[in-house]
């Protein structure tokens, strides 16, 4: 039989429904005795096992995978011809117990074991594999099929180890503790069990699922790696330092001075396409992203689009990976007096949709460095850059499980994400001194004020004819005639770097730079990538740390906190030296000069009032931490504020708290700054808003120059002027700031067990985490839309009966407009059934009238059955007349109050079975229990809250004594499926979420 029905978008068509029945029969015939099979719907993607009944429902609701035309995972045999002597796996049927989802994990890790891989443009041939890889597969398969002990039905050896290792990682169990409990479990199980005896043996079982890492020795002074051509050397050719530590001559094993851990990037990128959960999502940026004025994803930024225009061959395949790189150092001991720091380098794919991008599960550690490398970070980047060059030039053959084909995977780094010190290490431009701004470079305006370098001159970004350009005393004493700093292209920077001669890397090399080098410390290794000089944005300013530092500077100054304020004695003397703002000069009325309180700082009473206000604020759970614990009212300061605390404080509390405590000229620019960060850090950005922010931040900085002394303007204050431009280039900042990286570093810090070798503990814990993440222990999160729970069907419902219902009412449903279909989808199952029953009883003319009504008349579900009851009371002589009257009047009287008339309610209860007969097919009509409309028509306060996962309606049965009881009405549960059976697809129905509010579901 032809399987073209799989591509049929109309899942209500007879061809599609007949095809589902044929598939179910095929699965039953080829899997005799099986109660659960792989579900080939677009959501489960042949990964999850469902009952055969539920598989049919999923196929109607979600549709079948369009490329799954050969049902090899459900028993279909396909013959292949092979002439290769390499190990091959031909037409492997589902292996092991279908209830064991670990089999799906193995098939994801070894795609040749479960799918006929199609080469692009070639015939479907068996897949040749590496012998070592095949050996790993056989070992995993053996452990997956081996019972934990004879007669054990719930756990295989592999399943048990995966579950136990997941608990070890989740609850940070030490190896000794894990060994102890393994021993206890092994003694508790029957004597012939196969549970590993300790953690070491358990790791060996999971070795095939892990990706591993490489240890590369490094010079003690960061001069070079003993890598590739230098791998056999015993001393550093630059500093002559020994590669190994000095040990006793009786020791046979040499201990290296320093070790770098490198985690290969290629296999980790390949796994994104071997897993059915992510293979389709990796094309989201091309296939499902909406291209409009709103920026929701880095793909909406100008830098991404310019890269596509510059390299159209790379952009032609949406499966090619766009990467971001991030690095930061942390103290693995958690003790501040320890100077040791560990520096990991992470890569994260930007192809994923917003709800998956930048999540921990999709971040890949690539390098782990044992100490702060400084400018020698390029030494440790060598293996990564070599692999990135190969991924750009040659790519790597990868299996895409969503399409069942092999393709050449290529990758490119779009930009890096770092804090300001790491920015200098990666970019090669020092972020210290007179030219600290890495964007303005040598064209920045800076000067020595109050004993440090400060950055002024923001009037350069104003329009040429702006009045502030002519003012001098209000600013730094000079008029401004210069244009804004020029923008440097990547080719210009590369040309400049090629003319400079840098000293070799290492600690022993002098770091004195000639003046011709400006602030360049070294030529970044990333310029070896063929595309790096063409990027519009190579390094991102970290908004998280910028906002934190700006907040500390601003609040410390307006509260006049000792040690944090920029309004110091040196700052006042600097104003005198410059001859500006006489009102802020030192007061020398007495023999001793003193610093009076500035107009932009709060008075003591106002400061106390402000601190009390902050300490009294309480946020909802999960919105922010308890900021009140950081307030010291008596000391007049804040202590222990974290970056996120400052983020919330800046945008929510600061503009409210200062309104009546500072002069209006000071409050307005601070409120504009608060709004600036609020709009900049939003999850979605509009280009028009970013253009406005680019104008607003210049106004704010210029007003600050008229208010605060020059010492206020640190490098963090200055770089705010570049943030809107970067947002226009790269999209929302939540993909480019350090919050996800900092959280990940916190997790790594908790994984340290051996304090003598913290990097070893971190890398082992990370590799185990990668393996268990790939195992998919954490199930995909449930749908976020409140309407999707209507599509969850009980497994006891017959598929054949359901399909007959669909065929019966398909013609009726096709007459309703999309807005009414969405309205029906928003109603609970029992009301949805009543609506369909009413519609079924109407004539063609009445149905057309219903179709013309606005959605608002259909959305008020509370009075639906009450209206039916009123119509039934007035026309009780004929059931047909009652049905027609109800159908004609129900939509028009949705907004009337619920009826409280007992006779009307009784009449409604009597006629309800007649209404239900219109939608109950065949012999089910006589078995459907009587339904009571009165239980639905009662006031909202008397109704039970409707629960999505357990819809139970009650029916009233009266005995001889008049007592009534309740029992579940199973016929009503059938209508959970109706919203997904309309001619609209699930995606089309979900587009109408904006018409309805969650309160409608209560």
Secondary structure, DSSP 8 states (H G I E B T S, - for coil): ---GGGG-S-TTSHHHHHHHHHHHHHHHHHSTT-SEEE--BTTTTTTSEEEHHHHHHHHHHH-B-TT--S-GGGT----------S-EE-S----S-TT-THHHHHHHHSGGGTS--EETTS-B--EE--HHHHHHHHHHHHHHHSBSSTT--S-BHHHHHHHHHHHHHHTT--HHHHHHHHHHHHHHS-TT----SSHHHHHHHGGGT----EEEEE-TTSS-B--GGGTT-SB-TTT--BSB----TT--S--BSEEEEE--SHHHHHHHHHSHHHHTGGGHHHHT---SSEE-SGGGSHHHHHHHHH-HHHHTSTTSEEEEEEEEEE-TT--TT----EEEEEEEESSS-TTTTT-GGGEEEEEEESS--GGGHHHHHHHHHHHHHHHHHT-EEEEETTTTEEEEE-EEEEEEE--HHHHHHHHSB-SSSTT--TTTGGG--EEEETTEEEE--GGGGS-TT-GGGG--TTTTSS-----------HHHHHHHHHT-----SSTTS-----GGGTTB-S--GGGGSTTGGG-S-SEE--HHHHHHHHHHHHHHHHTT-TTT-S--HHHHHHHHHHT--GGGS-B-SSSS-B----TTS--HHHHHHHHHHHHH----TTTS--GGGGEETTTTEE-S--HHHHHHIIIIIHHHHTTTTS-HHHHHHHHHHHHHHHHHTSSSEEHHHHHHHHHHHHHHHHHHHHHS-GGG--HHHHTHHHHHHHHHHH--GGGTSSHHHHHHHHHHHHT---TTSHHHHHHHHHHHHHHHHHTT-S-----SSTTGGGG---TTS-HHHHHHHHHHHHHHHTTS-HHHHHHHHHS-HHHHHHHHHHHHHS-HHHHHHHHTS-GGGTS-GGGHHHHHHHHHHHTTT-HHHHHHHHHHHHGGGTTS-----HHHHHHHHHHHHHHHTTT--TTHHHH-----SHHHHS-GGGS----TT----B--EE-TT--EE--B-HHHHGGGSGGGGSSS-HHHHHGGGGG--GGGG-
